[in-house]
Amino acid sequence: MKDTPRCEAEHALPEKQTIAGHRSANYTDASARRGLGAFAISAAIEHRWGGLFMLKAIVCNIAVSICFGSIAIPATAQQVVHALTGTVSSINSANKTISVFQDNGTQGEFSDGTSAKAHLSIDKKVALDTTAAEIFKKAGAYVVVLYYGGDQDRTAVALKNLGAGPFTSITGSVVKFDSKHAIQVADSSGETQSYKLIQDTIGEGYMGAVDGFKFQAQKGDKVRIVASKDDSGFTALFVRLM
């Protein structure tokens, strides 16, 4: 009688159990294959949609960053042009400066803007009938100066010669404001005077220099007005919110 090798004897199974074992193994193999297939499909879907979700997340993050300024976008700031009145004291062509004795009693010095490359925010109608600062040569003229910059570093853009006069001025409180028509002002004594507003009027408001039809004021606002007078009354040449 042959001895059954130990390894075979240990693993020998009854026929029925062997068949059942094969079926179980086949079933297990098939299940495994189906499981692996399902996992592969799931992974593919997750990869595809996960990538899409990640792309959406990246786009959203970029949008949010732009909204909140996290990403720098090149932009050139515009200089707001303002206006004031005064008499031209001197013009220094060598230094490219213009000195103006301002109506507030102080001396102001302005660069004539020869080498300036600033982008300006200016009302085009305000610039009508003005002379570019770099070619203005009339010392002694009473003018409206259009400029930008702070008190210690101002650049004149253009000057408007208001002529020989005579001129009148008033500082007071607005009693009545009629846009595009007139402004009524009371001085410190309580006396009131009406002034016509025309498109050629230059107004200085909180947002810079504007033409007379765009200038806005409310009752009680403190203003300063420079005006001329003819048979029809006073016409505002310059008006400024104080």
C-alpha positions as a printed NumPy array, in Angstrom:
array([[  0.   ,   0.   ,   0.   ],
       [  1.289,   3.37 ,  -1.118],
       [  1.778,   5.994,   1.414],
       [ -0.017,   9.183,   0.604],
       [  2.345,  12.067,   0.796],
       [  1.682,  14.101,   3.887],
       [  1.039,  17.274,   2.02 ],
       [ -1.533,  15.581,  -0.212],
       [ -3.126,  13.81 ,   2.729],
       [ -3.469,  17.024,   4.632],
       [ -5.172,  18.771,   1.707],
       [ -7.186,  15.879,   0.308],
       [-10.935,  16.608,   0.449],
       [-14.012,  14.515,  -0.251],
       [-15.283,  14.831,  -3.817],
       [-18.446,  16.707,  -2.894],
       [-16.552,  19.089,  -0.702],
       [-14.004,  19.604,  -3.486],
       [-16.749,  20.432,  -5.994],
       [-18.405,  22.723,  -3.519],
       [-15.037,  24.271,  -2.882],
       [-14.522,  24.857,  -6.62 ],
       [-17.946,  26.453,  -6.904],
       [-17.18 ,  28.625,  -3.912],
       [-13.816,  29.529,  -5.383],
       [-15.374,  30.279,  -8.766],
       [-18.07 ,  32.383,  -7.092],
       [-15.426,  34.129,  -5.004],
       [-13.272,  34.766,  -8.051],
       [-16.233,  36.119,  -9.999],
       [-17.283,  38.281,  -7.09 ],
       [-13.765,  39.536,  -6.761],
       [-13.67 ,  40.322, -10.454],
       [-17.029,  42.093, -10.217],
       [-15.811,  43.918,  -7.08 ],
       [-12.615,  44.994,  -8.785],
       [-14.606,  46.113, -11.843],
       [-16.965,  48.126,  -9.701],
       [-14.033,  49.63 ,  -7.813],
       [-12.327,  50.532, -11.09 ],
       [-15.494,  52.186, -12.425],
       [-15.993,  53.988,  -9.114],
       [-12.379,  55.149,  -9.142],
       [-12.722,  56.352, -12.725],
       [-15.885,  58.268, -11.881],
       [-14.277,  59.685,  -8.774],
       [-11.188,  60.658, -10.782],
       [-13.272,  62.324, -13.481],
       [-15.743,  64.116, -11.274],
       [-13.186,  64.717,  -8.548],
       [-11.018,  66.442, -11.151],
       [-14.012,  68.477, -12.264],
       [-14.814,  69.428,  -8.682],
       [-11.18 ,  70.327,  -8.135],
       [-11.211,  72.465, -11.31 ],
       [-14.361,  74.211, -10.115],
       [-12.756,  74.765,  -6.725],
       [ -9.665,  76.287,  -8.374],
       [-11.803,  78.593, -10.525],
       [-13.837,  79.647,  -7.491],
       [-10.687,  80.302,  -5.489],
       [ -9.293,  82.468,  -8.299],
       [-12.549,  84.417,  -8.518],
       [-12.6  ,  84.992,  -4.778],
       [ -8.945,  86.024,  -4.811],
       [ -9.621,  88.574,  -7.551],
       [-12.654,  89.932,  -5.712],
       [-10.706,  90.433,  -2.513],
       [ -7.554,  91.708,  -4.163],
       [ -5.331,  88.716,  -3.419],
       [ -4.193,  88.625,  -7.041],
       [ -2.571,  91.801,  -8.327],
       [ -4.136,  93.12 , -11.553],
       [ -2.166,  95.961, -13.164],
       [ -4.133,  99.224, -13.168],
       [ -3.217, 102.848, -13.625],
       [ -4.808, 105.206, -11.129],
       [ -6.26 , 108.434, -12.483],
       [ -5.439, 111.781, -10.932],
       [ -8.512, 113.847, -10.017],
       [ -8.274, 117.411, -11.286],
       [ -9.238, 120.217,  -8.887],
       [ -9.666, 123.975,  -9.331],
       [ -8.799, 127.176,  -7.464],
       [ -8.615, 130.885,  -8.271],
       [ -5.762, 133.353,  -7.94 ],
       [ -3.419, 135.736,  -9.705],
       [ -0.363, 134.46 , -11.539],
       [  2.652, 135.96 ,  -9.717],
       [  5.447, 134.577, -11.849],
       [  6.328, 131.981, -14.443],
       [  9.714, 130.287, -14.216],
       [ 10.46 , 128.659, -17.558],
       [ 13.818, 127.283, -16.368],
       [ 12.332, 125.493, -13.359],
       [  9.073, 124.831, -15.219],
       [  6.969, 126.233, -12.381],
       [  4.119, 128.718, -12.031],
       [  3.563, 130.751,  -8.867],
       [  0.019, 131.848,  -8.031],
       [ -1.147, 134.206,  -5.293],
       [ -4.285, 132.307,  -4.307],
       [ -7.529, 133.94 ,  -3.268],
       [ -7.159, 132.385,   0.176],
       [ -4.167, 134.68 ,   0.752],
       [ -1.377, 132.13 ,   0.326],
       [  1.279, 131.749,  -2.317],
       [  1.142, 128.513,  -4.245],
       [  3.719, 126.956,  -6.539],
       [  2.786, 124.531,  -9.284],
       [  4.82 , 122.402, -11.659],
       [  3.77 , 123.269, -15.203],
       [  3.357, 119.602, -16.093],
       [  5.907, 119.591, -18.927],
       [  7.222, 116.121, -18.096],
       [  4.092, 114.816, -16.365],
       [  2.688, 111.5  , -17.604],
       [ -0.271, 111.21 , -15.25 ],
       [ -3.628, 109.828, -16.363],
       [ -6.191, 112.507, -15.587],
       [ -9.832, 112.379, -14.566],
       [-11.116, 115.71 , -15.883],
       [-14.452, 117.056, -17.076],
       [-13.869, 117.848, -20.769],
       [-16.199, 120.833, -20.625],
       [-14.144, 122.324, -17.791],
       [-11.057, 122.18 , -20.018],
       [-12.708, 124.327, -22.706],
       [-11.222, 127.826, -23.133],
       [ -8.212, 126.953, -21.004],
       [ -4.51 , 127.095, -21.856],
       [ -2.136, 124.232, -21.097],
       [  0.053, 125.153, -18.134],
       [  3.32 , 124.525, -19.977],
       [  2.522, 127.201, -22.587],
       [  0.716, 129.735, -20.375],
       [  2.848, 132.888, -20.266],
       [  0.654, 135.69 , -18.909],
       [  1.939, 136.789, -15.499],
       [ -0.511, 139.017, -13.64 ],
       [ -3.599, 137.3  , -15.068],
       [ -6.487, 136.418, -12.78 ],
       [ -7.114, 132.739, -13.443],
       [ -8.745, 129.483, -12.521],
       [ -5.962, 126.924, -12.065],
       [ -6.792, 123.315, -12.902],
       [ -4.358, 121.076, -11.045],
       [ -3.802, 117.744,  -9.31 ],
       [ -1.751, 116.653,  -6.315],
       [ -1.385, 117.667,  -2.67 ],
       [ -0.501, 121.035,  -1.163],
       [  3.246, 120.358,  -1.251],
       [  3.389, 118.739,  -4.692],
       [  0.889, 120.191,  -7.125],
       [  0.95 , 120.063, -10.905],
       [ -0.984, 122.587, -12.97 ],
       [ -2.806, 121.042, -15.91 ],
       [ -4.282, 124.202, -17.443],
       [ -5.223, 127.77 , -16.595],
       [ -8.311, 129.725, -17.57 ],
       [ -7.822, 133.464, -17.864],
       [-10.941, 135.122, -16.45 ],
       [-10.152, 138.438, -18.089],
       [ -9.814, 141.964, -16.788],
       [-12.857, 142.026, -14.54 ],
       [-14.203, 143.646, -12.523],
       [-14.93 , 140.681, -10.291],
       [-16.885, 140.216,  -7.118],
       [-16.648, 137.416,  -4.609],
       [-18.68 , 136.132,  -1.709],
       [-18.286, 133.451,   0.936],
       [-21.476, 132.338,   2.589],
       [-24.153, 129.697,   3.063],
       [-26.443, 128.365,   0.372],
       [-30.009, 129.58 ,   0.857],
       [-31.378, 128.072,  -2.337],
       [-29.856, 125.967,  -5.076],
       [-31.464, 125.562,  -8.481],
       [-29.363, 123.204, -10.557],
       [-28.481, 124.576, -14.019],
       [-30.035, 127.935, -13.199],
       [-28.927, 129.793, -10.075],
       [-27.553, 129.652,  -6.578],
       [-28.604, 132.007,  -3.798],
       [-26.096, 132.681,  -1.032],
       [-26.271, 134.566,   2.266],
       [-23.1  , 136.218,   3.542],
       [-22.067, 136.606,   7.19 ],
       [-24.307, 139.674,   7.575],
       [-27.335, 137.741,   6.375],
       [-27.578, 139.61 ,   3.071],
       [-28.489, 137.326,   0.163],
       [-27.473, 137.446,  -3.466],
       [-28.349, 135.27 ,  -6.457],
       [-25.817, 134.088,  -9.042],
       [-26.485, 132.502, -12.398],
       [-24.827, 129.162, -13.089],
       [-23.841, 128.555, -16.704],
       [-21.966, 125.715, -18.34 ],
       [-18.806, 127.837, -18.452],
       [-18.925, 128.18 , -14.663],
       [-16.214, 126.036, -13.109],
       [-17.309, 124.297,  -9.936],
       [-15.049, 122.67 ,  -7.358],
       [-16.862, 119.968,  -5.407],
       [-15.93 , 116.945,  -3.356],
       [-15.128, 114.977,  -6.513],
       [-12.997, 117.639,  -8.192],
       [-13.634, 120.225, -10.883],
       [-16.9  , 120.075, -12.867],
       [-18.78 , 122.386, -15.209],
       [-21.503, 124.647, -13.847],
       [-24.367, 122.392, -14.896],
       [-22.899, 119.441, -13.   ],
       [-22.088, 121.341,  -9.815],
       [-24.332, 120.371,  -6.893],
       [-24.972, 122.046,  -3.536],
       [-27.558, 121.823,  -0.795],
       [-29.153, 124.372,   1.455],
       [-26.769, 125.207,   4.281],
       [-23.587, 124.3  ,   2.38 ],
       [-20.794, 126.821,   2.712],
       [-19.497, 128.078,  -0.626],
       [-17.217, 130.665,  -2.145],
       [-18.171, 132.313,  -5.443],
       [-16.228, 134.5  ,  -7.865],
       [-18.543, 136.303, -10.252],
       [-18.819, 138.954, -12.924],
       [-21.659, 141.453, -13.243],
       [-23.58 , 142.772, -16.212],
       [-27.018, 144.264, -16.814],
       [-28.678, 140.909, -16.24 ],
       [-27.08 , 140.442, -12.815],
       [-24.289, 138.294, -11.383],
       [-22.857, 135.3  , -13.215],
       [-20.76 , 132.793, -11.297],
       [-17.382, 132.193, -12.947],
       [-16.16 , 129.915, -10.184],
       [-17.94 , 128.284,  -7.246],
       [-16.378, 126.107,  -4.594],
       [-17.773, 123.986,  -1.786],
       [-15.874, 124.922,   1.375]])
